[in-house]
Each structure stands twice: as structure tokens, then as C-alpha cells.
Amino acid sequence: MPDDADLPQQATPAGQTRQSTPPEQVGPDGTHPEEAPNTRTPWSRGAAMAALLASGLVGGAIGALTVSSLSPTDERVCRGTVVADRTLPSVVTVLTSGRSGSGNGTGELVRSGGYILTNDHVISSVAGGGGTVAVQYSDGTQSEATIVGRDPSTDLAVLRAGDEGKDRPLIRIGSSESLRIGQPVVALGAPLGLSSTVTTGIVSALGRLVSVPSETGPAAHLVDAIQTDAAINPGNSGGPLVDCGGALVGINTAIAVVPSPEGSAGGGSVGVGFAIPVDLAKPIADQLITSGRAMHPDLGLTARPLVVESDTVPQGLFVTGVAPGGPAEQAGIRAGDVIVAVEGQPAQSVEQLVVKTLTRSVGDTVAVTVWRDGKRSDAKIVLGEPR
């Protein structure tokens, strides 16, 4: 992951698009006319244009401009018609209905028996009960669906379709490890409820860390995210980003939008979208299918950023708590310590620790530098079993 990944780009949830609203009635910021747009904080990382990252029940990232051949390594233009024919039968529109209204997202069939991978924020509003989830296939038929498992920390979820979806074709699983900047990609989904929409583009950047705050819990973290110039719009969340052979390489999740003078998001895609790499998403999906939960390892501590004005106390992450007998305590870390470095990088954000638990396994180590009583010392935390 590049050095700047330790400082996540900030994102805020986008408004929900109403299913009953025709696309031409959707407001300029992707919300229903009756909804007041959410207040969003500016997103800028030294960029010339201030932007906001957005995701939501119907928000999300969609893939992009078609440009390569059937081979993912070929630099010629993608045959979008062939990619669409191969992939759309494996793509579904996720339909939700609950107390807060109805909306849609996108998903893809990843395992026989009707298992569908999507974003957690697509179904989070109905996950606590009081709502329903259904899926619509590319041929227009629908079936009910149930939530198999959720992982809000990575914004992933798995659904299981009813009998109508159990024998549907599965999307071909590719790899995100071999992706290259500039490589053509294709995205499929249901922007603004328009099912079976196909767009094309390229991989604009790799290794992004994007933090997406949630209205219902802690922020989700898109680790090693794929940036694409896709025309991403509300409704594409959870949909596939595929290579020119139709193989899944990412899960479209978030976009950047230009804020209005008042600070709220406005307009649709500005060509800056983010997808969760399939190499991260697939193992989590497997865990959700098997056990209903993602098995992220545990550091055994809680911390918060420490902002100090004294020259005698370093900036870093103040350890607010240590689990008795947990990995951090076994490494000699105590409540009140200040973590000043994580893996050799200055400790500036709690996300630096969170990312380690999302990308590593039980038994892996995380090297930290701790300040206590005016002295610095190094420690290695051995990640423990999930709590």
C-alpha cells in the first residue's frame, strides 16, 4: 500500500434514491426531491478540486469506460457487447423496502445456491428488521432474498436469493493483484434504478484507502481500493467492476462528487470512483457464507488520536483501553501509552491500526513504537482471534 494510504480519504453517505421515483425526477444530487440532501464535508487531498466521497443505500461506485479486448492484458478496446452478454446474467438489482423508504443497489452471483455479494450499505437500512430485500435478474424476473452475513467494517454483505436465483449463472472471479493503472475495465449495475446498465473506463489508480462514514455505525474502510474514472452513480453500489474478459476484479462502492457552495453534494459522477478489490472481498464473502460473520483478527486495544501542544508529549494515538490478556497487553502495551508509529510510519489516524486488522490474519504481527514516561520503545503485537 502506498505511504499516503495511512491517511484515508474521507467520505460521507449519499442520499437514498426512491424506487418509485422515475430517473428524470431524481434531484441533481441523486436524492428524491422530497429529501433534504445530507450535509457533507469537503474531500480534498491536495487536489485542485474540492470533492466529496459519497456512498449510500443507492449510492456507490460503478465501473467505467470500455477499453481493452477480451483478454484483460490486451491494450485494445474492450468489446463491451461481449462483456455485457457474458456478465449481465450474473448481475442483479438489489431492491430494499423498509421504514425509511425503498431503494436499490446492485449485486453479483458469486456462489451456486443463489449467493450474492453486495455492499453492506445497500441493505443496512433493513438489516435490523422491519424491511424486506428482493433481487431482480437481468431477464426482469424477481425473487425474495435473505441476508446471510454482513461486514460493516469493509462495507460488504452476502445475500441469498430464493429458488428463482439458485440456478442462475455465476460471475467469473478474477484477481485484483494483477491490475495495472490505465487498464480498461467495465462496470455493470443499476444506477438510479436503471437495471442492466453497462459503463466503461480505466483503472485510474490503485492502493487507495477510503473511509466511508456510516449513519448507523462506525465508518467502513475501503482498503487498497481501485480508483476508476467510471460514470458512477447512486444505485451502482455493490455491483461488479470487471476486466475485459468479464472477470470480477472489484466491487463498486463509493464515488467523489463536487460539493455545492453550501457544502452539500451535487450532481452525479465526476469520474472518481472506488471499488473494493476482489482479492479482499472474496475471502470475506466466503467467511460470511460459512459463518455469517467476517473473522477479522484482534489487536486487543482501543485508541484515539492525541492532539498535543506540548513539546514534551509526542503526537500519536492515545491508548484508551487494553483488553486483559489480549494481544496488546501481551506485547507490553498499557492504557495511557501513546503509539507514535505503526509499521515505521508516524501514527496519525486510528485507521492505520484498523487497516492492519482488515488485511492480515490471526498470528500476524503489527510493529508499533510506544511512548511512555518520556521514553520510546518498540513492540510487536501478535494479532489474536476475533472477539
N, C-alpha and C positions, 0 to 999 in steps of 0.2 A: 504494500500500500504506500503511496507517495507520502512525503513528510506532511503535506498540508491536510492529509486525511485526519490528523489528530484534532483538527478544529472543524467540526461538522458545519455544513451549510444548514441554515435554519429554515424550517418550513412550517406552515400553518395549514390546517384543514380547509378545503374548499367547500363551498355551499353544495347542498344536495339538489340534484335535478329531479323534478317531479316526473313520474312516469306518465301522468295524464296530460302533461303539457306538450303540445306539438313543438318540434325543434324551433320553429320560427317564433314561438312565444317565449323562449328561454331568454332571460336577461343577458346583457352584454358581458356580465362576469360569470355566466354559466349557472346562475341561480334562477329560481322561479320568481316571476315578478312580484309575488306576494311576500317573498322572503327578503329580509334585510340582509345585505351582504355582510359577511363576517369582517371584523377588523383584522388586518394583517400587518405584521411587522415587516419592514423593508428587508429584502435579501440582497446582500452585496458582499462580494469577497474581493474587493479591489477591482470590480468590474466597472466598465464605463456606464452601464445601465443598471439602475436600481430595479430589483425584481423581487418577486415573492415566489416561494415554492408552495405549491398547493397540492393537497390530496383530499379525498373525501369519499363519501359513500358512492358518489358518482364521479369523483374526481380521479385523476390518475394519469398515468403516463401511457402513451400509445407509441408504438414503434414508428416507422418512418418511411422515407422515400425509397423506392425500389431500385437497387442499382448493382447488380452483380450477375452472375449466371447461375445455373442450377448448382454449380459447385461453390461452396462457401469460400473457397480460396481463389476463385476466378474474379478478376477485376472488371469483367464486362458487365453490362447492365443486367440486373435480375429480370427474369421472366416472371413478372408479377402475377400474370394469369395462371401460370402453372403452380406457383407457390400458393395462391389463393385456393385453387382447386384441391391441392393436396391437404391444406391445413384447415380451411373453414369447417369441414365436417367434425373437427375435434374441438372447435371453439364454441362456447356457449355464452349467452347473455344471462347474467345473474339478476333475478328480479326479487326485490325485497319489499315487504309491506309491514309496517308497524305503527306504533302510536304516533311517531313523529312524521308519518307520511310514507310514501313509496318512492323507490328509486331503482337504479340499475347499475351494474358493473359488468365485468367480463371474467371468464374463467376458461380453463382448458382441461380436457380429459387426459389424465396422466396415468391412470391405472385401471385395468379391467374391473368391472363391477360397478362402474359409474362414479369413480373418484375424480373429483375436480379440484384443481389448485386455483386459488384466487387470492386477493388481498384481504387481510383481516378487516380493514376499514370498510370494505364493501358490505360486510354482514354484521359489523359490530353493533349497529343500532337495534338489531333483532336478536342478538345472541343471548341476551338476558331473559328472553321470553316475551310474550306479548306480540310476536310478529311471525311472519312466515317467509320462507325462502323457496323460490322456484327457479328453474332454468329453462331457457328456450334454445333449441338447437337451430342449426343453420337452415334446416328444412321447414322451420316455423312451428314445429310441434313443441310442446312443453311437458314438463313433469315436475312434481314436487321434489324438494331436496332437503336434506338434513345436514346440520353442522357436525362434522366428525371431530375436528380439533382446531384450536386457534393458537397462534403465537404472536400476540400484540407487539412484542419487542422487535420482531423483524417484519411486522405487517404482513404475515402470511396466514392463510387458513385453508382447510380442506373441507369440501362438501361431498356428500354422496347423493347422487341422483336416484330417482325412483326407477322402476322397471324399464321405463322408456329409454333410459340412458345407459343401461348396463352392457349393451352390445354395440355401442357406438365406437367408431374408430378412435384410437388414441393418438395424441400428438407425439411426434418423434422427439425424443430427448437428445439434445445436443450437448455442447460444452461451452462454457464462457471463458475457459482458460486460454483458448487459442484466439480469442477475438483480438482484432487489431484496430487501432484508430484509423478511421477512414473506410472501414469495411462496410459494404452495403448491408442493410437489414430491412425487414418487413414487419409491420405490426398489424394485428387484427383485433377487432373489438367492436364495442357498441357505443361510440361517442354520442352523448345526448339521446341515448336510446335507439340509435340507428344501427341495428344489428348487422353483422357481417360486413363491417366497413374495413377496408384494407388501405393502409398508407405505407409509404416507403421513405427511406432516408439512409443515413450512415451512422456509424459509431463515432460520436464527436469526441469522447474522452472516456477514460477508464479509471477505476480506483477511486471514485468519489465517495465521500461519507456525507450522507444527507440525513439530518434529523427532522422528523415529521411529528410535531406535537399532536396529541390526540385530545379530543373533547371528553373522552371517557376514562382516561388513564395516562400513564407515563408515555413519553414520546417513543415513537418507533424509530429504529435506526436502519437505514439502508446502507449496508456495508459493502465496500468495493463496488458501488453502483455503476452501471453502464449509463453514460450520458449519450443521448441521441438527439438529432435535430428533428425528430418526428413531430408531426402535427398532433400533439397530444391534447386531448380534451376530456371534460367530465364524461364518465361512462366507460372509459377505456381501462380503468383500474382493474388489475388482476389479469389482464389479457396478455397474450403471448407476443414477445419480440422474437422473431425467428431469423435464421440465416437464409441464404438464397436456395438452400436445399429444403427449406421448410422445417428445419430442426429448431426446437426451443432453445434459446440462449438467454432469455431474460423474462422477468415478469414486470410489465409496465405498471408503475406505481405513483409517480409524482411528476409535477411539472413546475416550471417557473412562469410567472405571469407578471406583467407590468402593473404596478400599483397606480391608482388614480391619485390626483393631488391630495385627496383626503386620506390616503393611505390604504384604502381597500383595494382588493384585486379587481382587475377589469380585463375584459377581452378573453380570448382563448389562447391557443398555443403561440408561443414566441420562439419555438424551435429549440427549447432547452427542456428536455425530458429525462427522466431517470427510471431505470429498470433494475430490479434485483437480479443479480447473476444467477443462472440456473444451477451452477455448481454449489451455491449456498442454499438455494431454495429446495433443490431435490432432496437432500438428506433431511431437512426439516419436514418436508412433506411426508417422507417415509415414516418419520417418528410420529407425526400427527395421525397418520393412518393406523400405525401399530398400537400406539398407546394413548392417543388423544391429546398429547402434550409434547412440546419440544424439550429436549433434555440438555439445556444449556448448563455448563459447569458453573460452580460457585466459587467466588473469591473469599467469601466469609467476612466481608466488611461493608460498611456504608460510609460515604464521604460526601463532602460538598466543597465547592470552590472557596478558597480563602483569599480574600482581598485585604491586603495589609498596607499600611503606610509607614510602618516602622522598618528601619534598616536592619534591625536585629532579628526579625522574623521573615523567613522567605515566603514568597508566594507559592501556592500549590494547592493540594487537595487535603482539607482537614478531615481526619478520620473521626467520624461521629460515633461509630459503634463497631465492635468486633464480636463475631459470633463465638461463644465459648467452644473451644476445641476445634474450631473451624480452620480453614487453610491460612487465613491471615494471622490468627493467633499462633498457629504452629510455626509460622515464619518469623515470629517475634514482634509483630506489629501490635500496637496498643491504641485504644481510643485516646485521642488527643495528639497523636502523631500527625505530622504533615508530610504527605507524599509529594516530593518535589520533582520526581522524574519517573516516567513509565517507559520501560524498554529504551532508556537512554535519551528520551525526548522530554522536554520540560512539561510538567504536569499542569495543564491549564483547564481541563474540562473532564467532568465525570465520565463523559462519553468515551474517553480514552480507556478507562477501565471496562466499561460496558462492552466495547468492541472486542476486547480480549475474550470475554465470556461467550460472545456470539460466533467467534471464528476459530476457537480452539476446543480441545476435548479434555475430559477428565484426565488428570495426570500430567498435562502440560504445565509449564511454568511461566510465570509472569514476573519479570525482573523489575523491581522498584527501588528507588532511593528515598529514604525516610529521614526527616529532620526531627530530632528530639533533644531538648535541653541544650540547644546550641551546637549539636553535633549531627553530622550526616553519617548514615550507614546504609549499606546495600542489603537487600533481602530478596529472596526468591519465593514467591507464593506458588505452591503446587495446587492447581485447580482441583476442587473437590466435587463430589457427587451433587447433582441438583438438589435444592431444598424443596 
